[in-house]
Amino acid sequence: MPTLLIAIFDDSGSVISPAGTDPLSNRYAEAARAFAAVARKGARHELGAVLHFDTPCSGDAGPVPITRRGLLTLRSGLRLPPDARGSSELEPSLRRATEMAEAYPDYTATLIVASDFLLMDAEPAQVLSELAAFPGQVHAVVLGARLPAGVLEERITMTRIRRDDPPGAVARALFSSMVIHRPGSHVEAYPKCRSDIC
């Protein structure tokens, strides 16, 4: 089945600062590992894209096939963009991801958002409602922050990444969403929530 995987990354200060939830940017190294694992047996009908909260920026990449060749393009987005402003607003990248999914109506879309979800959008509740309404599956990879009950709607799959989680936790979370539509694929995951109470 044709698939489109879109990964959005938060590069705000609460994520990348020395006291942030990902000060070493390990999420990018682990995301690259997950994409590389998919690319080893990738096919042209599996597309991937990388966006940032600072969309549009030089770090946006794809969509391209998640193959060894396409991986070269995707890797260019799996780093802190040099022109990143450190935005804490999800709305611009979410709107771009929705436009991208709508441009590929014959593809089954999956959206991954890696963020601490300390959003500074003018209307954060509205943006989170738009996230839940994304035309495809949504996976929130929550970096460190504990979200209050009810912040994310129940249809959004959530994986919380804590500071003391073992290396590879982000890669495993992303990989599980990358292969969810591959027949027979199963990923042994760290405990994952479908609500925001864990």
N, C-alpha and C positions, 0 to 999 in steps of 0.2 A: 504494500500500500504506500502511496506517496505521502511523505511526512515533511513537516516544517518545524524545526526546533529553533526557538528564539530565546536567547539568554540575555537578560538585562542585569547590569552590574551597577551598584551604588558606590561612588567614589567620594562620598562626603567625608568631612573631617571626623565624624563620629565613627566612621569605619576605618579610615587609613591613618589617623593620627597615632602617635606612640601609645596613647591610652585607648585607642579605638578597638573595634571588634575584629579587625584584620590588619594590624599595623605592618605585617610583613608581606602583604598582598599574596598570601598563600592561596587565596581563592582562585587567582589567575593561573598559577602553576597547576593546581589541581583540576581546574576546568580544562586546561590544555591536555592533561592526561586523559580525562574523560572523553574529550573529542577525539584524541588520537586512538583510543581503544575502539571507538565506533568506526573511525576511518579505516582501520585495518580490514574490516569486512564491510565497508561502506559501499553504497550504490548511488547512482546518479539521481534516483528518486527520493533520496533522503537529503533534505536541504537543512542547512544551519545558518544562523545569523547571530551576531553579537551586537548589542546596543549598550549604551551607558546612560545614566541619569542625565548626563550633559548633552544628550542628543539635540541637535546634530553636532558631531565632533569627529576628529580624525580616527578615533578608536572604533567607530561603527564599521561593521564588516558583514558582508553577505546580503542576501542569502546566496550560498554556494553549495554544491554537493558536499556532503561530509565524506570526502574521499581523501586519499593522501595528497592529491593535488589541491583540493579545496581547503585542506588544513592549513596550507601556507597563508591563505587569505584570512582564515578565522584566527590564526595565531597573532596576526597583526592587531586584532582587537582585544586579545587577552592580556592586557597590560594597562597600567594607568595611562590614559591618553595625555600627551604633552599639553594639549589645550584644554584639559579638564578644569572646570571652575570649582568643582567640589559641590555641585548642586545636591540638595536633599529633596528635590522634587521629582516624583515618579511620573507625573502626567505627560511630559513631552515624549519620553521613551515609550510609555504605554500606548500613547496615541500612534506612534510610529509602528510599534509592534502590531497593533490592531489593523492599521493600513496594510502592513505587509501580509498578514494572514488573509485579509480580504482580497488581496491581489493574487492569491494562490487558492482559489476556492475548491480546487480538486485535491488539495493536500490537507491531511489531518494535522492541525497545529497544536503544538505544546509550547507553553510559555513558562520559563523559569525566571524568577526574580531573586537575585542574591543581594540582600539588604538587611540592615538592622530595623528597617521600617519606622525609623524616627523621622517621619515625613514632614516637610515644611511647605507642602502644597497649600495654596490658598484655601482649598476645600478638601482636606484629606479624606473625609468620609465619602465624598463623591468619587474621588479617585479610586478608593478601595472598592467601591461599588462597580466602577468601570473595570477594575481588575477582575472581579468575580464574573463580569459579563463578557470577558474576552472570548472570542469564538474558537474555543478549544480548551484543552486541559491547562490548568494553572498550578504551578508548584512554587510555593514561597520557601526559599532557603533563608531562614532567619539567622542572621549572624549575631549571636550573643544576646541580644536584647530579649527580655521576657515580655511578651505582648499581653496586655490586659485581655480578659475574656471578651469575646465578641468583636475584636478588631478585624479579623479576617473571617470572611463568610465560610460556611461549612464546606462548600463545594471546592474550596482551595485546599490542595494538599500542602501540608506544612512539615518541613524538617528543620529542627532547631539545631544550629551548630554552636556548641559551647567552646569556650577557650581551652578547656581540658579534654576535648574530644581528641581521639588519636589522629595522626596524620592520615589523610585520605578520606576523611569524613565528607568534605565538600565534593570531592571527585565521585564518591559513591552516590551521594544524593543526586548530583547532576546526571550521572550515568544511568541511574534508575529511570529518570524521565526521558533520556535520550533513546533508550531501547524499549520503552513501554509498548510500542506498537509493533515490535518485531515478534513474529510468532514463536512461541516457546521460550522467550527470554524471561529470565527471573534473576533478580538481584537480591542477595541477602543484604538487607538494609539495617542500619542502625535504627533504633526506635523512632518511628515517624508518627506525627499526629495528623489527624484530619480535622482537628479543631485547635483552638489556641489555648488550651488549658494545661498542656503538658510542659 
